[in-house]
Each structure stands twice: as C-alpha cells, then as structure tokens.
C-alpha cells in the first residue's frame, strides 16, 4: 500500500479525511503535531503528504521549512479552508504539488493524490485563472519577450511539439502515451527535456507558458 501522511491541527478535518480515505489503497498516518510529522518524515524515504493549512497559525512557515528539507521525498497536497491564489503561487514555488479547498470531494481528493504522485500539478480553477490573468497583465506591461514567446515551439523537436500540444489540451501522461503509441516512460522523458529547454519547472508552468505563446502567435 502507498504511504500517506496527513497533518492538521484541526480534529474535525482529520476526522473527515479519515472518513474520505477509509476505503482507499493508502496506508494513512495522521498527525496533529508538527514535531511528530517531522520525526516521521525523517524515517520515510518517499511519501505523499496532505498538509492542512490554518491561516490563523504559523503553519505556512512550518510548511516552508518542511518543503525545503524534505522536497526530494514528499509529494505535498495543501488544503486550505479559504484558498488564496497568491498563497497558492507561493506554495507551488516551494515545490508543493497541489493546492485545493479543504472540502474537496472524496473522489477528487483521490484523483489529486494520483496526479501529484506522478510528479504533476493539481491546482483549482481559481488558481489557474489567477496565474493566467497575472501572465496576461505581465504581457501587457512588457513585450520584450514577444518574439521569443512566439517562436517557443521552434525550440522543440517534432515529437516534443506533439507532446506539448497534448499538454495544452489537458491530457495526462498515460493518455498522451496511448494517443502517440509510445510508453508513459518515454512521455516523461520528453517532458523533462521540454522543461529544460523552456526553462520551466513543472507541468503547470509549462501549460501557462505554452498558452501565452499560443495567444501571441494568433494575435
């Protein structure tokens, strides 16, 4: 069974997540104290982590410490009762893999965990829209990278361009592999190369960059 750690200082949140994950394939450990969570992380090589943020505590600062120390061994999904797009962006920059409302539906919670375990990003529609709006504002303020953005696809091989276009449509790695008749491992290898060529760190940043370039190429 896959290992899953869950941290929350709120007993009601832990109770609800226990119910939501009762029939899942995860071996779940629950923590209400950060000291106990950190001790468990030190003894664990690879684990998914659901971290419940309470904006009335210092938890975000503690999460930053955890991400910096254990970022190579954890795939973190952050839950917040009142998600804030600016906070979401900050956390994604800390290599947090997902950001969602605390009251996410149980089936979507499982999907989110599957997504982050594949090294991809789970973000709500509000956060994605915020990042797109911010990208558009930056575009309006500065056009110095216009030519580079319009030529972005030329940096990629034909196969990489195919995969990039599939990413733009929202397809996950397995479906991309099926459509292109290649293995999922090959898709991941191409994605790593695309990330390096385009100077992005993850799937969400790639999508945003490709969408920006696509808009300019049609303007």
HELIX and SHEET records of a PDB file:
HELIX    1   1 UNK A   11  UNK A   20  1                                  10    
HELIX    2   2 UNK A   34  UNK A   42  1                                   9    
HELIX    3   3 UNK A   59  UNK A   70  1                                  12    
HELIX    4   4 UNK A   85  UNK A   92  1                                   8    
HELIX    5   5 UNK A  106  UNK A  117  1                                  12    
HELIX    6   6 UNK A  125  UNK A  141  1                                  17    
HELIX    7   7 UNK A  146  UNK A  150  1                                   5    
HELIX    8   8 UNK A  152  UNK A  155  5                                   4    
HELIX    9   9 UNK A  158  UNK A  168  1                                  11    
HELIX   10  10 UNK A  173  UNK A  180  1                                   8    
HELIX   11  11 UNK A  184  UNK A  198  1                                  15    
HELIX   12  12 UNK A  203  UNK A  217  1                                  15    
SHEET    1   A 6 UNK A  26  UNK A  31  0                                        
SHEET    2   A 6 UNK A   2  UNK A   7  1                                        
SHEET    3   A 6 UNK A  47  UNK A  53  1                                        
SHEET    4   A 6 UNK A  74  UNK A  80  1                                        
SHEET    5   A 6 UNK A  98  UNK A 101  1                                        
SHEET    6   A 6 UNK A 122  UNK A 123  1                                        
END                                                                             
